[in-house]
Amino acid sequence: MFNKNELINYERGDKAVKKLVVGLVLMLTLSLLAACGGGSGGGSQSASTPSSSPSTQQQQTQQPSSPAAQKPNYKFKLGHEANDTHVKHMTAEKFKEELEARSGGRMTVDIYPSRQLGTEAEMVQQVETGTLDFALISNGYMSSRSESMNGWFMPFMFENLSEAAEARQSEAAKQMMKDLEAQGLVGFDVFFVGNRHVLMKNTEVKTLDDLKGKKLRVPGSPVFQEFWNKIGAGPTPMPLPEVYTSLQTGVIDGIDVDLDALLSQKYYEISKYLILTNHMTFPEVAIGSKIVFDKLDAEDQQIVTEAMLAAVEWGVQKGIELESSRVEEAKAKGLTVTTLPDIAPFLPVAREIHDAYAEKNAVIKAFIEQNKK
């Protein structure tokens, strides 16, 4: 038999064992309950519900509730020099429409026409440094920065805008866009506001000789100046805003012009004769900032690129559509519209220009060869 002290010790030991057993049972029960809860209730828990469970936090990281909602929003800027009735501005608005639609509203663009952000040279510099996202710039300026872009100005290359539009798909035309990367620019594509013609204040032009000695406003591209010098005219480069007054006051006798500019700038108010020559095609170049573009992820780069290409294609077709209707509009504005009876005297000059630029630049040489008719 146990004495009193031994009985007390036994009872204490018995209680300790009981407590240990109860503790073990309780821990096992809680573990089983936790396992059951993870198997049945975890699948219905919202990913946004706060939880301290490590497995739930990992699940939220691996399976975000809405990838699109986590993508950043962008408000870009686009500048150009034309007024808001010009095809260039219409194309900019089409880019805005396409960008918003393709991004689900995450991306938009504010458009600044009429040199609100500076001259074309200043806007391209802003694009290069990343302070301006996009710009639509005349090839008159772009060809002064990248020699290969002069390929578009080869005289009498294209009879109409449809032929010029096809030439955009040539390998040489695509290389012209790639050449812009060295300047920190993304070259998307070109579109056209029209072929070039001759508008004269008082002189009716029937032959090449009628143009000799006449001062014609031309874009700043050296190709224009060389062409008209060889014809015997006096090419006079000047910014677009100065043209109206210069024509009105007789500083120049006429303009090398596309029909869009003729009508939108209202040159018909101070001129009499429009001669349809189709001597050159004048592209507008859609560019973006490489600094800005490279910061976008691959998906957003694709959205921007597809939106711009869709807008440019729209601009090309709009230009083709409007070219013939603008001839009728010019007639309605009171201009006497004629077609140059014989372009043969111009062709030796054109070939001379082609040969000179093909010798200077391999891309231009390839462009001429790939687009011969």
C-alpha positions, 0 to 999 in steps of 0.5 A: 500500500502507498503511504500518504506522501506516495499517494500525493505524488501519484495523484500529481503525476496522474494529473500531469499525464492527463493534462499532457494527453488533453493538450495533445488531443486538442492540438491534433483536433485543431490541425485536423480542422485547419486541414479541412478548412483549407480543403473546402473553404479556401477555393471560395475565398475572394483573392481580395480578402485579407488573410495571414495565411502564407498559402493564400498570399502566394495564390494572390500573387500567382493569380491576380484578379485582373491583369488589365486593371494592374496595367498603367494608364498613359496620356501621350502627346502628339504634335504637328504643324498643320491646321485642324482641317488638314489630313495630317490632323485627321490622321492624328485624330484617327490615331487617338481613336485607335489607341483608345479602342485598342487599349480599352481606354488605358491609353489616350493622346492629346493632339497639338496642331498648328505648331503649338509645340514649336517648329518641326525641327523643335518637335523632332528634337522633343521626340528625340529627347522623350519630352514629346511622345509622337509627331507627324512631320513632313518629309521636307524636314525629315529628309534633312535629318536622314538622307535616305528619306529623300528617296520619296522625292525622286521626280516623276516616280509615281503617277498617282498616290495609289502607286506611292502607297504601294511603294511603302511596302518595299524593303527600301521604304521599310529601311528608311524607317529603320534608319531613323532609330539611330536618331532616337526615333521610332519610324512607324510609316508614311502617309500622303497629303497629295502629289505635288503640283504647280500653283501660279499667281498670274502665269499660265503654264503650258510648257517648261519654258513658262516656268523659267525664271519664276520664283517658286516656293518649295519645301526645304528639301535639297531635292526640290531645290535641285530639281527646280534649279535644273528646270530653270526656275528660282526655287525659294524655300520658306516656312509655310506660315510665310507663303500666303503673304509672299504670294500675295505681295509678289515675293514669289510667283507661285508655289510647288504645292499639294492640293490639301495645302492649296485649299486648307491655306486658301491660296486660291484666294490670291492665285489664278492657275493650277497646273496638275504636274504630279512631279513629286509625292510628298509624304508625312512621317509618323514618328515616336520617341524611342525613349518613351517607346522602349519603356513600354512593355511588349504588349503596350508597344504592340498596341501603340504600333498597331494603332499608329499603323491603322491610323496611317493606313487610314490617312493614306486612303483618305489622301487617295480619296480626296485627291480627285475631289480636291481638283473639282473643289479647286475649280469651284474656288475659281482656279483655272485648272490645266494638265501639263500637256507634255512632261517629256522635257522634264524627264531628263532632269528627273533621270539626272536627279535619280542617278545623282541620289542613287549614287549617294545613297544605297537605300535610295538606289534600292528604292528607285529600282524596287519601284520602277514602273 
